[in-house]
Amino acid sequence: MISVIASIRVKAGRRSEFLQIFKANVPKVREEKGCVEYFPAVDVDSGLPPQVLDENMVTIIEKWESLEALRDHLTAPHMLAYKGKVKDIVEDLSLKVLQEA
């Protein structure tokens, strides 16, 4: 099982726009072979340290059956279209690709 945590920083004031585009693509991703879990999440004020709230950050939580399924996901036509739609909204992206220890 492969887990992915993608941290996406969007331009100030554009988080809702980004999430609308992202969520429209989720049903197609969930139909992909090997997709176990795929959803966006935003910071919640939990009051727990050392959390730093960031209204311009969206975290994507993903689980895939294999690295091959993840790689196929990244080149799927709907993902290429999604990337084109959000390219002017996203400021920065970092990925953590993980496997259970």
Residue pairs with C-beta under 8 A, 6 or more apart in sequence:
1 36
1 63
1 64
1 65
1 99
1 100
2 63
2 64
2 65
2 66
2 67
2 69
2 70
2 97
2 98
2 99
3 61
3 62
3 63
3 64
3 97
3 98
3 99
3 100
4 60
4 61
4 62
4 63
4 64
4 70
4 95
4 96
4 97
4 98
5 59
5 60
5 61
5 62
5 95
5 96
5 98
6 59
6 60
6 62
6 93
6 94
6 95
6 96
7 57
7 58
7 59
7 60
7 93
7 94
7 95
8 18
8 57
8 58
8 59
8 60
8 90
8 92
8 93
9 54
9 56
9 57
9 90
9 91
9 92
9 93
10 18
10 56
10 57
10 58
10 89
10 90
10 91
11 56
11 89
11 90
11 91
12 56
14 89
15 42
15 55
15 56
15 58
17 89
18 58
18 86
18 89
18 90
19 40
19 42
19 58
21 82
21 85
21 86
21 89
22 40
22 58
22 60
22 82
22 86
23 40
25 78
25 79
25 81
25 82
26 38
26 39
26 40
28 76
28 78
29 35
29 38
29 73
29 76
29 78
29 79
30 38
32 69
32 72
32 73
32 76
33 69
33 72
34 64
34 65
34 66
34 68
34 69
34 70
34 72
34 73
35 62
35 63
35 64
35 65
35 69
35 73
36 63
36 64
36 65
37 61
37 62
37 63
38 60
38 61
38 62
38 63
39 60
39 61
40 58
40 59
40 60
40 61
41 58
41 59
41 60
41 61
42 55
42 57
42 58
42 59
43 51
43 53
43 54
43 55
43 57
45 53
56 91
62 70
64 70
64 73
67 97
70 97
73 79
